[in-house]
Amino acid sequence: MSSKESAAIGLLLGLLESRYALRVLWALRDGHAQTFRLLQDSVGGITPNTLNTRLRELRDANLVGHGNDGYSLTSQGADLVRRLTDLSAFAGKWATSQAKKSK
C-alpha cells in the first residue's frame, strides 16, 4: 500500500471513528431522505448538537447531502455504505461466536 493510499485510509477512518458518524450513515442507507428529527430518532441517543456536528462533517466530506426532503447519502456516501454492508454479515457471525464464548 502506498503512502498516499495509507493517508487516504487514515483520513476516512478518522472521519468514521467520530462518535455516531457510522450510525448516521447507516441510518441513511435505505436511500430515503430523513429530516433532522427523524434522523435523530433513527440514530438513537444522539444529541442535537452532536448530530449537527456529524452532519456538517459528513456533508463537508461529500458523504451526506441535504435537500428539500431532508438528509440523504450522496453517491459517494452510498458507495461507502454498500462497501460496509459486508460488515453486517460479519457482525452477525461474530455476535453468535461471542455469545457461545460467554456460555
Secondary structure by P-SEA (a helix, b strand, c coil): ccaaaaaaaaaaaaaaaccaaaaaaaaacccbbbcaaaaaaaaccccaaaaaaaaaaaaaacccccccccbbbcaaaaaaaaaaaaaaaaaaaaaaaaaaaac
